[in-house]
Amino acid sequence: HSDLRGFGIELPAPLGKRPAEPRRLRVEAEFANLERMLTRIAFGEVRALMLLRHDEQGWRLDRGAVRPDGVAAALPDHPGLRIEGTLERLALDDWLALGRGTGEGDARRATRLPDYLRAANLRIGTLELSGYRWSGVRGLLNATPAGWQVNVAGPMAEGELVIPYDLRGPAPLSAKFAHLTLARPESTEEPAQPTKVRDPRNLPAVEATVQALQVGAAQLGKVDLKMARAAQGVRIETLTVSGNAFQGNASGHWLRGPAGDESRLEARLASSDVGATLRSLGYPGFIEAKHGEILADLSWRGGFDPDFLGRASGTLSVAAQDGQVLHLQPGAGRLLGLLSVAALPRRLALDFSDLTDKGLSFDSVHGDFELRDGDAYTRNLLLRGPAAEIGIAGRTGLGTQDYDQTAVVTGNLGASLPVAGALAGGPAVGAALLLFSQMFKEPLKGIARGYYRITGSWENPVVERVDAAEIKEASARQLGQKP
């Protein structure tokens, strides 16, 4: 008997404890002879029954059972360890880490879990893995020659996995799911724990198929992933996504070098219904269009995490045809990211009611962005429509989530840009538009109708009508010139 005060156990929950934490322990050992011992253990709510045998190498586990829910355990009919019962919370990453060592001193520890754990049948209130959380999980585990075979059922996941005993070996982690929801824990007011930086060299090879994948609010449809281990990390060989109105594919890598982690992603997303695609991805349908496409070639310091765009450099192109930019509700700007042109129609409705109805119709929207350390710069984001054209140049802060852009709206009258500016506002406006045209790579047609600055946060972008002097100063700054 002991309350274990002053005794620490460096194992994951529910077995781990701090030295100052009391926890009642009761151990009973029953010897049938000097070669066989039956041991009953009560440790907090954990109950265990172990049959140990003695041979030339000493005492070893023959078979045993563990229950975390206070119910008495019964010996299994197979060798090795069986875990069963109900568990309030299981952090699977911590337990899988016991199956790999980091040096010679970990040699015995590296084989312990695969050698002993043979089966499990658990009902888990909350399962955590790789920063995601699932509730109401029923899990069955069996040891096979290829690894642990795990069957999972619940409202957030249903499928089968084969987890190799050596996650850093050549055999891939195989997964086939009918449906899977990836949800990160909601933030709480509790003090934040230090973030564990995942080492890409410890990630397994993966071959996975999910028929219906949901990530947060995004409905991604069918997803296929093939990821291979590399010398210093992992490479995404193929990643394909198939939704109701979109198709996507990507490749990339996550490697650890002398300067730290480096990642790269090349991706293409094509849509046959842009509004439906945006809603499937968890965004408001602020654009309706028959066709749309995004191309990206990005690299950044660090690994794949939700905030990687705030560190990314590279190129990104967007395009859409035949649609409308719909009126926006206040506060929706935080979801728009690169397509800040969608922030204009609500403001334009005050000044150009003849150009807007349900929204601003367009024949095409396209633009190229250069990303540098989390800022996206464009010099050719252009909306062409039957009644107007809108050209935008400047910066979108993907890390700071703000705008610093210049926009020019023209009527579709067919005049050249400097001449149209002179006709609309005189020489000063014509000079400002001439400078803007030097910065803006796309030709604009028609007589200028308005000049705008887009600033502020994504949460609440500020769209202001400006005069010729202000547009000239803003254009010069974005060109890196003196006004």
ROLUM-705338 format. One record per residue (C-alpha): residue number from 0; x, y, z. Coordinates in steps of 0.05 Angstrom, whole numbers, plus 5000, padded with zeros to 4 digits. Example, Ala and Ser with C-alpha at 12.3 -4.5 7.8 and 13.67 -1.06 7.14 Angstrom:
% residues 2
{zase:0 | px:5246 | py:4910 | pz:5156} .
{zase:1 | px:5273 | py:4979 | pz:5143} .
***
This chain:
% residues 483
{zase:0 | px:5000 | py:5000 | pz:5000} .
{zase:1 | px:5024 | py:5071 | pz:4985} .
{zase:2 | px:4999 | py:5140 | pz:4968} .
{zase:3 | px:5062 | py:5150 | pz:4925} .
{zase:4 | px:5077 | py:5219 | pz:4952} .
{zase:5 | px:5146 | py:5240 | pz:4928} .
{zase:6 | px:5145 | py:5188 | pz:4872} .
{zase:7 | px:5139 | py:5212 | pz:4800} .
{zase:8 | px:5119 | py:5169 | pz:4740} .
{zase:9 | px:5139 | py:5196 | pz:4671} .
{zase:10 | px:5085 | py:5162 | pz:4630} .
{zase:11 | px:5025 | py:5192 | pz:4593} .
{zase:12 | px:4957 | py:5198 | pz:4627} .
{zase:13 | px:4925 | py:5161 | pz:4660} .
{zase:14 | px:4988 | py:5128 | pz:4688} .
{zase:15 | px:5034 | py:5189 | pz:4695} .
{zase:16 | px:5038 | py:5231 | pz:4758} .
{zase:17 | px:5079 | py:5286 | pz:4789} .
{zase:18 | px:5121 | py:5271 | pz:4852} .
{zase:19 | px:5079 | py:5317 | pz:4896} .
{zase:20 | px:5013 | py:5287 | pz:4873} .
{zase:21 | px:4983 | py:5233 | pz:4919} .
{zase:22 | px:4953 | py:5171 | pz:4886} .
{zase:23 | px:4933 | py:5108 | pz:4921} .
{zase:24 | px:4970 | py:5044 | pz:4901} .
{zase:25 | px:4954 | py:4973 | pz:4923} .
{zase:26 | px:4993 | py:4913 | pz:4898} .
{zase:27 | px:4978 | py:4840 | pz:4913} .
{zase:28 | px:5025 | py:4784 | pz:4890} .
{zase:29 | px:5003 | py:4711 | pz:4892} .
{zase:30 | px:5056 | py:4658 | pz:4881} .
{zase:31 | px:5033 | py:4590 | pz:4856} .
{zase:32 | px:5106 | py:4569 | pz:4856} .
{zase:33 | px:5174 | py:4602 | pz:4844} .
{zase:34 | px:5160 | py:4605 | pz:4769} .
{zase:35 | px:5091 | py:4635 | pz:4767} .
{zase:36 | px:5063 | py:4698 | pz:4799} .
{zase:37 | px:4993 | py:4729 | pz:4793} .
{zase:38 | px:4994 | py:4804 | pz:4808} .
{zase:39 | px:4934 | py:4849 | pz:4821} .
{zase:40 | px:4945 | py:4924 | pz:4818} .
{zase:41 | px:4899 | py:4982 | pz:4837} .
{zase:42 | px:4929 | py:5050 | pz:4819} .
{zase:43 | px:4878 | py:5106 | pz:4825} .
{zase:44 | px:4822 | py:5085 | pz:4778} .
{zase:45 | px:4868 | py:5038 | pz:4739} .
{zase:46 | px:4860 | py:4963 | pz:4751} .
{zase:47 | px:4908 | py:4911 | pz:4726} .
{zase:48 | px:4916 | py:4835 | pz:4730} .
{zase:49 | px:4983 | py:4807 | pz:4707} .
{zase:50 | px:5009 | py:4736 | pz:4701} .
{zase:51 | px:5085 | py:4735 | pz:4703} .
{zase:52 | px:5130 | py:4674 | pz:4691} .
{zase:53 | px:5203 | py:4663 | pz:4711} .
{zase:54 | px:5255 | py:4633 | pz:4664} .
{zase:55 | px:5329 | py:4637 | pz:4652} .
{zase:56 | px:5324 | py:4712 | pz:4636} .
{zase:57 | px:5283 | py:4729 | pz:4697} .
{zase:58 | px:5211 | py:4749 | pz:4707} .
{zase:59 | px:5171 | py:4767 | pz:4644} .
{zase:60 | px:5099 | py:4783 | pz:4627} .
{zase:61 | px:5061 | py:4723 | pz:4601} .
{zase:62 | px:4994 | py:4758 | pz:4595} .
{zase:63 | px:4956 | py:4814 | pz:4628} .
{zase:64 | px:4897 | py:4861 | pz:4626} .
{zase:65 | px:4889 | py:4935 | pz:4644} .
{zase:66 | px:4826 | py:4975 | pz:4654} .
{zase:67 | px:4827 | py:5050 | pz:4666} .
{zase:68 | px:4755 | py:5056 | pz:4691} .
{zase:69 | px:4758 | py:5024 | pz:4761} .
{zase:70 | px:4727 | py:4958 | pz:4737} .
{zase:71 | px:4765 | py:4894 | pz:4757} .
{zase:72 | px:4808 | py:4866 | pz:4701} .
{zase:73 | px:4806 | py:4794 | pz:4674} .
{zase:74 | px:4864 | py:4756 | pz:4642} .
{zase:75 | px:4859 | py:4752 | pz:4566} .
{zase:76 | px:4862 | py:4685 | pz:4530} .
{zase:77 | px:4923 | py:4707 | pz:4489} .
{zase:78 | px:4995 | py:4726 | pz:4507} .
{zase:79 | px:5013 | py:4798 | pz:4517} .
{zase:80 | px:4975 | py:4858 | pz:4544} .
{zase:81 | px:4902 | py:4876 | pz:4531} .
{zase:82 | px:4871 | py:4943 | pz:4549} .
{zase:83 | px:4796 | py:4952 | pz:4554} .
{zase:84 | px:4743 | py:4994 | pz:4585} .
{zase:85 | px:4723 | py:5068 | pz:4584} .
{zase:86 | px:4773 | py:5125 | pz:4584} .
{zase:87 | px:4755 | py:5198 | pz:4591} .
{zase:88 | px:4815 | py:5224 | pz:4552} .
{zase:89 | px:4871 | py:5193 | pz:4511} .
{zase:90 | px:4930 | py:5232 | pz:4481} .
{zase:91 | px:4952 | py:5181 | pz:4430} .
{zase:92 | px:5015 | py:5220 | pz:4409} .
{zase:93 | px:5045 | py:5211 | pz:4478} .
{zase:94 | px:5035 | py:5135 | pz:4477} .
{zase:95 | px:5060 | py:5126 | pz:4406} .
{zase:96 | px:5123 | py:5164 | pz:4425} .
{zase:97 | px:5140 | py:5106 | pz:4472} .
{zase:98 | px:5150 | py:5063 | pz:4411} .
{zase:99 | px:5211 | py:5101 | pz:4386} .
{zase:100 | px:5276 | py:5120 | pz:4420} .
{zase:101 | px:5324 | py:5177 | pz:4409} .
{zase:102 | px:5390 | py:5144 | pz:4426} .
{zase:103 | px:5425 | py:5084 | pz:4456} .
{zase:104 | px:5395 | py:5097 | pz:4524} .
{zase:105 | px:5326 | py:5087 | pz:4494} .
{zase:106 | px:5340 | py:5018 | pz:4464} .
{zase:107 | px:5297 | py:4979 | pz:4513} .
{zase:108 | px:5243 | py:5033 | pz:4516} .
{zase:109 | px:5239 | py:5034 | pz:4440} .
{zase:110 | px:5212 | py:4962 | pz:4436} .
{zase:111 | px:5170 | py:4960 | pz:4499} .
{zase:112 | px:5102 | py:4981 | pz:4473} .
{zase:113 | px:5102 | py:4940 | pz:4409} .
{zase:114 | px:5128 | py:4879 | pz:4446} .
{zase:115 | px:5075 | py:4879 | pz:4500} .
{zase:116 | px:5012 | py:4912 | pz:4473} .
{zase:117 | px:4972 | py:4861 | pz:4434} .
{zase:118 | px:4899 | py:4883 | pz:4437} .
{zase:119 | px:4853 | py:4939 | pz:4460} .
{zase:120 | px:4779 | py:4953 | pz:4463} .
{zase:121 | px:4765 | py:5023 | pz:4488} .
{zase:122 | px:4709 | py:5074 | pz:4490} .
{zase:123 | px:4743 | py:5142 | pz:4493} .
{zase:124 | px:4708 | py:5207 | pz:4511} .
{zase:125 | px:4762 | py:5250 | pz:4478} .
{zase:126 | px:4817 | py:5225 | pz:4433} .
{zase:127 | px:4874 | py:5272 | pz:4415} .
{zase:128 | px:4925 | py:5261 | pz:4360} .
{zase:129 | px:4970 | py:5310 | pz:4322} .
{zase:130 | px:4934 | py:5371 | pz:4351} .
{zase:131 | px:4864 | py:5347 | pz:4332} .
{zase:132 | px:4809 | py:5322 | pz:4377} .
{zase:133 | px:4753 | py:5270 | pz:4368} .
{zase:134 | px:4696 | py:5257 | pz:4416} .
{zase:135 | px:4656 | py:5193 | pz:4428} .
{zase:136 | px:4707 | py:5145 | pz:4397} .
{zase:137 | px:4702 | py:5069 | pz:4399} .
{zase:138 | px:4769 | py:5037 | pz:4383} .
{zase:139 | px:4790 | py:4965 | pz:4372} .
{zase:140 | px:4864 | py:4948 | pz:4366} .
{zase:141 | px:4898 | py:4882 | pz:4347} .
{zase:142 | px:4971 | py:4867 | pz:4337} .
{zase:143 | px:4987 | py:4838 | pz:4268} .
{zase:144 | px:5053 | py:4822 | pz:4232} .
{zase:145 | px:5046 | py:4888 | pz:4194} .
{zase:146 | px:5031 | py:4931 | pz:4256} .
{zase:147 | px:4973 | py:4951 | pz:4299} .
{zase:148 | px:4907 | py:4945 | pz:4263} .
{zase:149 | px:4859 | py:4997 | pz:4291} .
{zase:150 | px:4785 | py:5001 | pz:4275} .
{zase:151 | px:4752 | py:5067 | pz:4295} .
{zase:152 | px:4678 | py:5084 | pz:4299} .
{zase:153 | px:4643 | py:5147 | pz:4322} .
{zase:154 | px:4606 | py:5209 | pz:4300} .
{zase:155 | px:4671 | py:5243 | pz:4278} .
{zase:156 | px:4709 | py:5183 | pz:4248} .
{zase:157 | px:4696 | py:5115 | pz:4219} .
{zase:158 | px:4750 | py:5073 | pz:4187} .
{zase:159 | px:4811 | py:5029 | pz:4193} .
{zase:160 | px:4885 | py:5042 | pz:4204} .
{zase:161 | px:4947 | py:4999 | pz:4203} .
{zase:162 | px:5000 | py:5032 | pz:4246} .
{zase:163 | px:5070 | py:5003 | pz:4236} .
{zase:164 | px:5109 | py:4986 | pz:4299} .
{zase:165 | px:5166 | py:5030 | pz:4276} .
{zase:166 | px:5137 | py:5097 | pz:4253} .
{zase:167 | px:5205 | py:5117 | pz:4225} .
{zase:168 | px:5212 | py:5054 | pz:4183} .
{zase:169 | px:5196 | py:5043 | pz:4109} .
{zase:170 | px:5126 | py:5015 | pz:4120} .
{zase:171 | px:5072 | py:5069 | pz:4113} .
{zase:172 | px:5017 | py:5085 | pz:4161} .
{zase:173 | px:4956 | py:5062 | pz:4122} .
{zase:174 | px:4887 | py:5093 | pz:4132} .
{zase:175 | px:4820 | py:5083 | pz:4099} .
{zase:176 | px:4761 | py:5123 | pz:4126} .
{zase:177 | px:4689 | py:5128 | pz:4105} .
{zase:178 | px:4686 | py:5196 | pz:4140} .
{zase:179 | px:4734 | py:5236 | pz:4182} .
{zase:180 | px:4728 | py:5303 | pz:4217} .
{zase:181 | px:4791 | py:5340 | pz:4238} .
{zase:182 | px:4774 | py:5390 | pz:4293} .
{zase:183 | px:4824 | py:5427 | pz:4336} .
{zase:184 | px:4809 | py:5439 | pz:4409} .
{zase:185 | px:4771 | py:5503 | pz:4424} .
{zase:186 | px:4812 | py:5556 | pz:4459} .
{zase:187 | px:4803 | py:5563 | pz:4533} .
{zase:188 | px:4822 | py:5614 | pz:4585} .
{zase:189 | px:4871 | py:5566 | pz:4617} .
{zase:190 | px:4945 | py:5584 | pz:4612} .
{zase:191 | px:4972 | py:5562 | pz:4545} .
{zase:192 | px:5019 | py:5503 | pz:4547} .
{zase:193 | px:5085 | py:5507 | pz:4508} .
{zase:194 | px:5074 | py:5485 | pz:4436} .
{zase:195 | px:5109 | py:5421 | pz:4419} .
{zase:196 | px:5149 | py:5430 | pz:4355} .
{zase:197 | px:5140 | py:5368 | pz:4313} .
{zase:198 | px:5203 | py:5340 | pz:4282} .
{zase:199 | px:5189 | py:5321 | pz:4209} .
{zase:200 | px:5242 | py:5267 | pz:4213} .
{zase:201 | px:5196 | py:5230 | pz:4262} .
{zase:202 | px:5135 | py:5232 | pz:4217} .
{zase:203 | px:5115 | py:5166 | pz:4185} .
{zase:204 | px:5103 | py:5151 | pz:4112} .
{zase:205 | px:5028 | py:5155 | pz:4100} .
{zase:206 | px:4980 | py:5125 | pz:4049} .
{zase:207 | px:4910 | py:5149 | pz:4065} .
{zase:208 | px:4841 | py:5153 | pz:4032} .
{zase:209 | px:4782 | py:5190 | pz:4063} .
{zase:210 | px:4716 | py:5188 | pz:4026} .
{zase:211 | px:4688 | py:5248 | pz:4063} .
{zase:212 | px:4737 | py:5294 | pz:4099} .
{zase:213 | px:4717 | py:5354 | pz:4141} .
{zase:214 | px:4770 | py:5401 | pz:4168} .
{zase:215 | px:4739 | py:5451 | pz:4216} .
{zase:216 | px:4680 | py:5481 | pz:4177} .
{zase:217 | px:4709 | py:5460 | pz:4109} .
{zase:218 | px:4677 | py:5401 | pz:4072} .
{zase:219 | px:4734 | py:5375 | pz:4028} .
{zase:220 | px:4700 | py:5313 | pz:4000} .
{zase:221 | px:4745 | py:5255 | pz:3979} .
{zase:222 | px:4819 | py:5261 | pz:3996} .
{zase:223 | px:4877 | py:5216 | pz:3976} .
{zase:224 | px:4946 | py:5226 | pz:4006} .
{zase:225 | px:5012 | py:5192 | pz:3993} .
{zase:226 | px:5069 | py:5218 | pz:4036} .
{zase:227 | px:5139 | py:5187 | pz:4036} .
{zase:228 | px:5196 | py:5193 | pz:4085} .
{zase:229 | px:5258 | py:5230 | pz:4062} .
{zase:230 | px:5328 | py:5236 | pz:4091} .
{zase:231 | px:5310 | py:5298 | pz:4132} .
{zase:232 | px:5234 | py:5295 | pz:4135} .
{zase:233 | px:5176 | py:5278 | pz:4090} .
{zase:234 | px:5154 | py:5291 | pz:4019} .
{zase:235 | px:5081 | py:5297 | pz:3997} .
{zase:236 | px:5083 | py:5258 | pz:3932} .
{zase:237 | px:5009 | py:5265 | pz:3916} .
{zase:238 | px:4951 | py:5299 | pz:3950} .
{zase:239 | px:4885 | py:5301 | pz:3913} .
{zase:240 | px:4819 | py:5332 | pz:3936} .
{zase:241 | px:4751 | py:5321 | pz:3901} .
{zase:242 | px:4691 | py:5360 | pz:3924} .
{zase:243 | px:4621 | py:5371 | pz:3894} .
{zase:244 | px:4644 | py:5431 | pz:3853} .
{zase:245 | px:4720 | py:5430 | pz:3856} .
{zase:246 | px:4783 | py:5389 | pz:3843} .
{zase:247 | px:4851 | py:5401 | pz:3874} .
{zase:248 | px:4920 | py:5370 | pz:3874} .
{zase:249 | px:4984 | py:5387 | pz:3910} .
{zase:250 | px:5055 | py:5363 | pz:3924} .
{zase:251 | px:5109 | py:5388 | pz:3970} .
{zase:252 | px:5157 | py:5373 | pz:4027} .
{zase:253 | px:5174 | py:5387 | pz:4099} .
{zase:254 | px:5248 | py:5379 | pz:4114} .
{zase:255 | px:5294 | py:5396 | pz:4172} .
{zase:256 | px:5360 | py:5428 | pz:4151} .
{zase:257 | px:5418 | py:5463 | pz:4186} .
{zase:258 | px:5377 | py:5528 | pz:4190} .
{zase:259 | px:5314 | py:5494 | pz:4215} .
{zase:260 | px:5251 | py:5468 | pz:4182} .
{zase:261 | px:5235 | py:5486 | pz:4110} .
{zase:262 | px:5171 | py:5471 | pz:4073} .
{zase:263 | px:5144 | py:5477 | pz:4003} .
{zase:264 | px:5076 | py:5468 | pz:3971} .
{zase:265 | px:5055 | py:5469 | pz:3897} .
{zase:266 | px:4980 | py:5467 | pz:3889} .
{zase:267 | px:4923 | py:5477 | pz:3839} .
{zase:268 | px:4849 | py:5484 | pz:3856} .
{zase:269 | px:4797 | py:5487 | pz:3800} .
{zase:270 | px:4723 | py:5501 | pz:3811} .
{zase:271 | px:4662 | py:5493 | pz:3767} .
{zase:272 | px:4619 | py:5534 | pz:3817} .
{zase:273 | px:4660 | py:5585 | pz:3856} .
{zase:274 | px:4604 | py:5604 | pz:3905} .
{zase:275 | px:4591 | py:5531 | pz:3922} .
{zase:276 | px:4665 | py:5518 | pz:3929} .
{zase:277 | px:4675 | py:5576 | pz:3977} .
{zase:278 | px:4617 | py:5552 | pz:4020} .
{zase:279 | px:4646 | py:5481 | pz:4020} .
{zase:280 | px:4712 | py:5509 | pz:4044} .
{zase:281 | px:4678 | py:5546 | pz:4101} .
{zase:282 | px:4678 | py:5616 | pz:4070} .
{zase:283 | px:4618 | py:5661 | pz:4054} .
{zase:284 | px:4599 | py:5659 | pz:3981} .
{zase:285 | px:4622 | py:5729 | pz:3965} .
{zase:286 | px:4634 | py:5712 | pz:3892} .
{zase:287 | px:4589 | py:5673 | pz:3846} .
{zase:288 | px:4624 | py:5648 | pz:3783} .
{zase:289 | px:4619 | py:5591 | pz:3733} .
{zase:290 | px:4694 | py:5577 | pz:3733} .
{zase:291 | px:4751 | py:5592 | pz:3780} .
{zase:292 | px:4823 | py:5571 | pz:3791} .
{zase:293 | px:4880 | py:5582 | pz:3841} .
{zase:294 | px:4952 | py:5564 | pz:3828} .
{zase:295 | px:5005 | py:5567 | pz:3883} .
{zase:296 | px:5079 | py:5554 | pz:3889} .
{zase:297 | px:5099 | py:5572 | pz:3961} .
{zase:298 | px:5157 | py:5559 | pz:4008} .
{zase:299 | px:5167 | py:5580 | pz:4081} .
{zase:300 | px:5207 | py:5570 | pz:4144} .
{zase:301 | px:5176 | py:5520 | pz:4191} .
{zase:302 | px:5127 | py:5463 | pz:4181} .
{zase:303 | px:5055 | py:5453 | pz:4157} .
{zase:304 | px:5011 | py:5489 | pz:4207} .
{zase:305 | px:4948 | py:5533 | pz:4201} .
{zase:306 | px:4990 | py:5597 | pz:4201} .
{zase:307 | px:5041 | py:5579 | pz:4147} .
{zase:308 | px:5014 | py:5632 | pz:4098} .
{zase:309 | px:5038 | py:5686 | pz:4147} .
{zase:310 | px:5110 | py:5663 | pz:4133} .
{zase:311 | px:5105 | py:5642 | pz:4060} .
{zase:312 | px:5142 | py:5667 | pz:3999} .
{zase:313 | px:5129 | py:5649 | pz:3926} .
{zase:314 | px:5075 | py:5661 | pz:3875} .
{zase:315 | px:4999 | py:5654 | pz:3874} .
{zase:316 | px:4950 | py:5666 | pz:3817} .
{zase:317 | px:4874 | py:5671 | pz:3819} .
{zase:318 | px:4823 | py:5673 | pz:3763} .
{zase:319 | px:4747 | py:5670 | pz:3756} .
{zase:320 | px:4699 | py:5679 | pz:3697} .
{zase:321 | px:4627 | py:5699 | pz:3687} .
{zase:322 | px:4598 | py:5718 | pz:3754} .
{zase:323 | px:4583 | py:5771 | pz:3806} .
{zase:324 | px:4618 | py:5800 | pz:3867} .
{zase:325 | px:4562 | py:5800 | pz:3918} .
{zase:326 | px:4548 | py:5852 | pz:3971} .
{zase:327 | px:4587 | py:5839 | pz:4034} .
{zase:328 | px:4564 | py:5840 | pz:4106} .
{zase:329 | px:4607 | py:5881 | pz:4154} .
{zase:330 | px:4662 | py:5839 | pz:4184} .
{zase:331 | px:4665 | py:5789 | pz:4128} .
{zase:332 | px:4730 | py:5819 | pz:4102} .
{zase:333 | px:4772 | py:5775 | pz:4149} .
{zase:334 | px:4755 | py:5716 | pz:4104} .
{zase:335 | px:4773 | py:5747 | pz:4038} .
{zase:336 | px:4848 | py:5745 | pz:4041} .
{zase:337 | px:4876 | py:5758 | pz:3972} .
{zase:338 | px:4812 | py:5776 | pz:3935} .
{zase:339 | px:4804 | py:5845 | pz:3966} .
{zase:340 | px:4767 | py:5867 | pz:3904} .
{zase:341 | px:4706 | py:5838 | pz:3938} .
{zase:342 | px:4710 | py:5893 | pz:3991} .
{zase:343 | px:4692 | py:5946 | pz:3940} .
{zase:344 | px:4620 | py:5934 | pz:3918} .
{zase:345 | px:4589 | py:5953 | pz:3985} .
{zase:346 | px:4626 | py:6020 | pz:3981} .
{zase:347 | px:4613 | py:6028 | pz:3906} .
{zase:348 | px:4538 | py:6022 | pz:3919} .
{zase:349 | px:4542 | py:6091 | pz:3952} .
{zase:350 | px:4578 | py:6123 | pz:3893} .
{zase:351 | px:4561 | py:6082 | pz:3832} .
{zase:352 | px:4491 | py:6055 | pz:3841} .
{zase:353 | px:4486 | py:6047 | pz:3766} .
{zase:354 | px:4542 | py:5995 | pz:3768} .
{zase:355 | px:4512 | py:5951 | pz:3823} .
{zase:356 | px:4449 | py:5912 | pz:3833} .
{zase:357 | px:4453 | py:5847 | pz:3871} .
{zase:358 | px:4528 | py:5854 | pz:3863} .
{zase:359 | px:4581 | py:5876 | pz:3814} .
{zase:360 | px:4577 | py:5833 | pz:3751} .
{zase:361 | px:4642 | py:5813 | pz:3717} .
{zase:362 | px:4665 | py:5776 | pz:3656} .
{zase:363 | px:4732 | py:5758 | pz:3688} .
{zase:364 | px:4773 | py:5768 | pz:3751} .
{zase:365 | px:4847 | py:5751 | pz:3751} .
{zase:366 | px:4910 | py:5770 | pz:3787} .
{zase:367 | px:4980 | py:5747 | pz:3803} .
{zase:368 | px:5011 | py:5755 | pz:3872} .
{zase:369 | px:5083 | py:5752 | pz:3895} .
{zase:370 | px:5089 | py:5729 | pz:3967} .
{zase:371 | px:5148 | py:5753 | pz:4009} .
{zase:372 | px:5152 | py:5735 | pz:4083} .
{zase:373 | px:5077 | py:5733 | pz:4092} .
{zase:374 | px:5059 | py:5794 | pz:4050} .
{zase:375 | px:5025 | py:5786 | pz:3982} .
{zase:376 | px:5038 | py:5839 | pz:3929} .
{zase:377 | px:4998 | py:5847 | pz:3865} .
{zase:378 | px:5005 | py:5894 | pz:3806} .
{zase:379 | px:4950 | py:5865 | pz:3763} .
{zase:380 | px:4889 | py:5844 | pz:3803} .
{zase:381 | px:4835 | py:5863 | pz:3752} .
{zase:382 | px:4760 | py:5856 | pz:3748} .
{zase:383 | px:4731 | py:5865 | pz:3679} .
{zase:384 | px:4656 | py:5875 | pz:3673} .
{zase:385 | px:4603 | py:5899 | pz:3625} .
{zase:386 | px:4595 | py:5965 | pz:3662} .
{zase:387 | px:4662 | py:5976 | pz:3696} .
{zase:388 | px:4733 | py:5954 | pz:3707} .
{zase:389 | px:4769 | py:5953 | pz:3773} .
{zase:390 | px:4844 | py:5950 | pz:3778} .
{zase:391 | px:4879 | py:5938 | pz:3845} .
{zase:392 | px:4953 | py:5941 | pz:3863} .
{zase:393 | px:4988 | py:5937 | pz:3930} .
{zase:394 | px:4998 | py:5893 | pz:3990} .
{zase:395 | px:4957 | py:5842 | pz:4028} .
{zase:396 | px:4986 | py:5823 | pz:4096} .
{zase:397 | px:4975 | py:5748 | pz:4105} .
{zase:398 | px:5010 | py:5748 | pz:4172} .
{zase:399 | px:4986 | py:5816 | pz:4196} .
{zase:400 | px:4918 | py:5806 | pz:4162} .
{zase:401 | px:4912 | py:5876 | pz:4134} .
{zase:402 | px:4909 | py:5914 | pz:4068} .
{zase:403 | px:4949 | py:5971 | pz:4037} .
{zase:404 | px:4923 | py:5976 | pz:3966} .
{zase:405 | px:4903 | py:6025 | pz:3912} .
{zase:406 | px:4842 | py:6015 | pz:3867} .
{zase:407 | px:4818 | py:6051 | pz:3804} .
{zase:408 | px:4748 | py:6042 | pz:3778} .
{zase:409 | px:4734 | py:6061 | pz:3705} .
{zase:410 | px:4672 | py:6063 | pz:3661} .
{zase:411 | px:4675 | py:6019 | pz:3600} .
{zase:412 | px:4680 | py:6074 | pz:3547} .
{zase:413 | px:4740 | py:6047 | pz:3509} .
{zase:414 | px:4788 | py:6106 | pz:3519} .
{zase:415 | px:4862 | py:6097 | pz:3536} .
{zase:416 | px:4881 | py:6105 | pz:3609} .
{zase:417 | px:4919 | py:6172 | pz:3610} .
{zase:418 | px:4870 | py:6205 | pz:3562} .
{zase:419 | px:4810 | py:6179 | pz:3602} .
{zase:420 | px:4840 | py:6207 | pz:3666} .
{zase:421 | px:4852 | py:6275 | pz:3635} .
{zase:422 | px:4781 | py:6277 | pz:3609} .
{zase:423 | px:4751 | py:6257 | pz:3676} .
{zase:424 | px:4791 | py:6300 | pz:3724} .
{zase:425 | px:4842 | py:6343 | pz:3688} .
{zase:426 | px:4918 | py:6339 | pz:3684} .
{zase:427 | px:4929 | py:6323 | pz:3758} .
{zase:428 | px:4884 | py:6262 | pz:3755} .
{zase:429 | px:4914 | py:6241 | pz:3688} .
{zase:430 | px:4984 | py:6244 | pz:3719} .
{zase:431 | px:4961 | py:6203 | pz:3778} .
{zase:432 | px:4932 | py:6150 | pz:3732} .
{zase:433 | px:4994 | py:6151 | pz:3689} .
{zase:434 | px:5035 | py:6134 | pz:3751} .
{zase:435 | px:4985 | py:6081 | pz:3771} .
{zase:436 | px:4990 | py:6051 | pz:3701} .
{zase:437 | px:5065 | py:6045 | pz:3709} .
{zase:438 | px:5053 | py:6004 | pz:3772} .
{zase:439 | px:4993 | py:5966 | pz:3745} .
{zase:440 | px:5012 | py:5915 | pz:3692} .
{zase:441 | px:4943 | py:5908 | pz:3661} .
{zase:442 | px:4913 | py:5960 | pz:3614} .
{zase:443 | px:4850 | py:5994 | pz:3639} .
{zase:444 | px:4797 | py:6019 | pz:3592} .
{zase:445 | px:4745 | py:6074 | pz:3599} .
{zase:446 | px:4740 | py:6141 | pz:3634} .
{zase:447 | px:4761 | py:6139 | pz:3707} .
{zase:448 | px:4701 | py:6142 | pz:3754} .
{zase:449 | px:4735 | py:6136 | pz:3822} .
{zase:450 | px:4800 | py:6124 | pz:3860} .
{zase:451 | px:4802 | py:6086 | pz:3925} .
{zase:452 | px:4849 | py:6065 | pz:3981} .
{zase:453 | px:4838 | py:5997 | pz:4014} .
{zase:454 | px:4869 | py:5995 | pz:4083} .
{zase:455 | px:4855 | py:5966 | pz:4151} .
{zase:456 | px:4845 | py:5895 | pz:4175} .
{zase:457 | px:4811 | py:5836 | pz:4141} .
{zase:458 | px:4760 | py:5838 | pz:4197} .
{zase:459 | px:4738 | py:5908 | pz:4178} .
{zase:460 | px:4771 | py:5935 | pz:4114} .
{zase:461 | px:4768 | py:6010 | pz:4102} .
{zase:462 | px:4751 | py:6030 | pz:4031} .
{zase:463 | px:4759 | py:6106 | pz:4021} .
{zase:464 | px:4748 | py:6150 | pz:3961} .
{zase:465 | px:4811 | py:6190 | pz:3949} .
{zase:466 | px:4831 | py:6248 | pz:3905} .
{zase:467 | px:4886 | py:6252 | pz:3852} .
{zase:468 | px:4941 | py:6275 | pz:3900} .
{zase:469 | px:4928 | py:6218 | pz:3947} .
{zase:470 | px:4926 | py:6166 | pz:3892} .
{zase:471 | px:4991 | py:6193 | pz:3864} .
{zase:472 | px:5025 | py:6189 | pz:3932} .
{zase:473 | px:4999 | py:6119 | pz:3945} .
{zase:474 | px:5020 | py:6095 | pz:3876} .
{zase:475 | px:5089 | py:6124 | pz:3884} .
{zase:476 | px:5098 | py:6091 | pz:3952} .
{zase:477 | px:5077 | py:6023 | pz:3925} .
{zase:478 | px:5126 | py:6033 | pz:3868} .
{zase:479 | px:5181 | py:6052 | pz:3917} .
{zase:480 | px:5186 | py:6122 | pz:3887} .
{zase:481 | px:5181 | py:6192 | pz:3915} .
{zase:482 | px:5113 | py:6224 | pz:3901} .
***
